[in-house]
């Protein structure tokens, strides 16, 4: 057991500690602190995934679930099926983008309270092998990258309650399954975006 512990310690020193890089910004409406307490019926539009994200369709389902869970974690928020809302556009514009104003107008006719729109620029992971100069000579790390934009819009007024552009990069030595770590990283950034800002000017 002791040689294994020493080898692991040596490998950790070779690779270094976990590294995190975050960036972007979040802008909240001045009423966000109170509005987040009563988002009501929320239509979560299926996330748009950047064209170069591998398995974009499968990851879109995963991202949508993480976002839905984050919204359900807020008081008095109920995430509903967006199909009836999107159906109002499908016959005339099956592949065309839908503007926020159009979404809000259609949501208002259905009695919805909030619309959430998300675009994902990066959502992927990698497993990397490293060759070091100390013992043991080979190490590994899991790398993840998450980048997205998020808009939360109040239907009644059309106000943009949250506008976030966020990115997070994690480098974890001795970790496996980089792909499975993505929902956790996404949830962390969503938590920041949907939280009450510490600075009321944000």
C-alpha positions in Angstrom: 0.0 0.0 0.0 2.8 2.4 0.9 4.5 2.2 -2.5 1.2 2.9 -4.2 0.6 6.0 -2.0 4.0 7.3 -2.7 3.6 6.7 -6.4 0.2 8.5 -6.4 1.7 11.4 -4.4 4.6 11.6 -6.9 2.2 11.7 -9.8 0.1 14.4 -8.2 3.2 16.5 -7.8 4.2 15.9 -11.4 0.8 17.0 -12.7 0.0 19.7 -10.2 -3.3 20.5 -8.6 -6.7 20.8 -10.2 -6.9 24.0 -12.2 -10.1 26.0 -12.9 -10.5 28.9 -15.3 -13.8 30.8 -15.5 -14.9 33.8 -17.5 -17.8 35.7 -19.0 -20.4 37.9 -17.3 -23.9 37.9 -15.9 -26.3 40.8 -16.0 -29.4 40.8 -13.8 -32.5 43.0 -14.0 -32.8 45.1 -10.9 -35.9 43.1 -10.0 -34.2 39.7 -10.3 -33.9 39.1 -6.6 -37.6 39.2 -6.2 -38.6 37.9 -9.7 -36.6 34.6 -9.2 -38.9 33.8 -6.3 -41.9 33.5 -8.6 -40.9 32.5 -12.1 -44.1 30.5 -12.4 -44.6 28.5 -15.6 -41.3 28.4 -17.4 -40.9 27.4 -21.0 -37.4 26.1 -21.5 -36.5 26.2 -25.2 -34.4 23.2 -26.3 -30.8 24.3 -26.1 -29.1 25.3 -29.4 -25.8 23.4 -29.7 -22.8 24.7 -31.8 -22.3 22.7 -35.0 -18.9 21.4 -34.0 -20.0 19.8 -30.7 -19.8 16.0 -31.0 -23.1 14.2 -30.4 -24.9 17.5 -30.2 -28.3 16.0 -30.2 -27.5 13.7 -27.2 -25.7 16.4 -25.3 -28.7 18.8 -25.9 -30.9 16.5 -24.0 -28.4 16.3 -21.2 -27.9 20.1 -21.1 -31.7 20.6 -21.1 -32.1 18.3 -18.1 -29.4 20.2 -16.2 -31.0 23.6 -16.9 -34.4 22.3 -16.0 -33.1 21.0 -12.7 -31.5 24.4 -12.0 -34.8 26.2 -12.7 -36.8 23.8 -10.6 -34.5 24.5 -7.8 -35.8 28.1 -7.6 -38.9 28.8 -5.5 -42.3 28.6 -7.3 -40.8 27.6 -10.7 -42.4 25.0 -12.8 -40.7 23.9 -16.0 -43.2 22.9 -18.7 -43.1 21.2 -22.1 -42.2 23.9 -24.7 -43.8 21.9 -27.5 -47.1 23.9 -27.6 -45.1 27.1 -27.7 -42.8 25.9 -30.5 -45.7 24.5 -32.4 -46.9 28.0 -33.1 -43.8 28.5 -35.3 -43.2 25.1 -36.8 -45.8 25.2 -39.6 -44.5 28.5 -41.1 -40.8 28.4 -40.1 -39.6 24.9 -39.4 -35.9 25.8 -39.4 -35.8 29.6 -39.0 -34.5 31.2 -35.8 -37.1 32.7 -33.5 -36.6 36.1 -31.9 -37.2 36.8 -28.2 -40.0 39.2 -29.0 -41.8 36.5 -31.0 -41.3 34.0 -28.3 -42.6 36.3 -25.6 -45.7 37.2 -27.7 -46.5 33.5 -28.3 -45.9 32.6 -24.7 -48.2 35.3 -23.5 -51.1 33.7 -25.5 -50.5 30.4 -23.8 -50.5 31.9 -20.3 -46.8 31.3 -19.6 -44.8 33.4 -17.1 -41.2 33.0 -18.2 -39.2 31.9 -21.2 -35.6 30.5 -20.9 -33.3 30.4 -24.0 -29.9 28.8 -24.0 -27.1 28.5 -26.6 -24.2 26.2 -26.0 -20.9 27.1 -27.6 -18.7 24.4 -26.0 -19.6 21.3 -24.1 -16.9 18.6 -24.2 -14.3 16.7 -22.3 -11.0 15.0 -23.0 -8.7 12.4 -21.3 -5.1 13.3 -21.7 -1.9 11.2 -21.0 1.3 13.0 -19.9 4.9 11.9 -19.8 6.8 13.3 -16.9 10.4 13.4 -15.8 9.8 12.1 -12.3 8.4 8.8 -11.1 6.0 7.5 -12.1 6.8 8.7 -15.6 3.3 8.7 -16.9 0.3 10.6 -15.7 -3.2 11.5 -16.8 -5.8 14.2 -16.4 -9.4 14.9 -17.3 -10.2 18.2 -19.1 -13.7 19.7 -19.5 -14.9 22.8 -21.3 -18.3 24.4 -20.9 -19.4 27.7 -22.5 -22.9 29.0 -23.0 -25.2 32.0 -23.2 -28.4 32.1 -21.2 -31.4 34.4 -21.3 -34.3 34.4 -18.9 -37.2 36.6 -20.1 -40.3 37.7 -18.2 -43.4 37.1 -20.4 -45.6 39.7 -18.8 -43.3 42.7 -19.4 -40.9 41.2 -22.0 -38.0 42.2 -19.6 -34.7 40.4 -19.8 -34.3 39.2 -16.2 -31.0 37.3 -16.7 -28.4 37.6 -19.5 -25.4 35.5 -19.0 -22.4 34.6 -21.1 -20.3 32.0 -19.2 -17.4 29.7 -19.7 -15.6 27.2 -17.4 -12.5 25.1 -18.0 -11.5 22.4 -15.6 -8.2 20.4 -15.5 -8.3 17.5 -13.0 -5.2 15.4 -12.5 -5.7 11.7 -11.9 -9.4 11.9 -12.8 -11.2 9.7 -15.3 -14.4 10.0 -17.3 -14.1 13.7 -18.3 -17.4 13.3 -20.2 -19.3 12.5 -17.1 -18.1 15.6 -15.3 -19.7 18.0 -17.7 -23.2 18.2 -16.1 -21.5 19.1 -12.8 -19.5 21.9 -14.4 -22.5 23.2 -16.2 -24.6 23.2 -13.0 -22.0 25.2 -11.2 -22.1 28.0 -13.8 -25.9 27.9 -13.9 -25.9 28.3 -10.2 -23.9 31.5 -10.5 -26.1 32.9 -13.3 -29.4 32.2 -11.4 -28.2 33.3 -8.0 -29.0 36.6 -6.3 -26.1 39.0 -7.2 -24.0 40.1 -4.3 -23.7 43.5 -6.0 -27.2 44.9 -6.7 -25.7 46.7 -9.8 -24.9 43.4 -11.5 
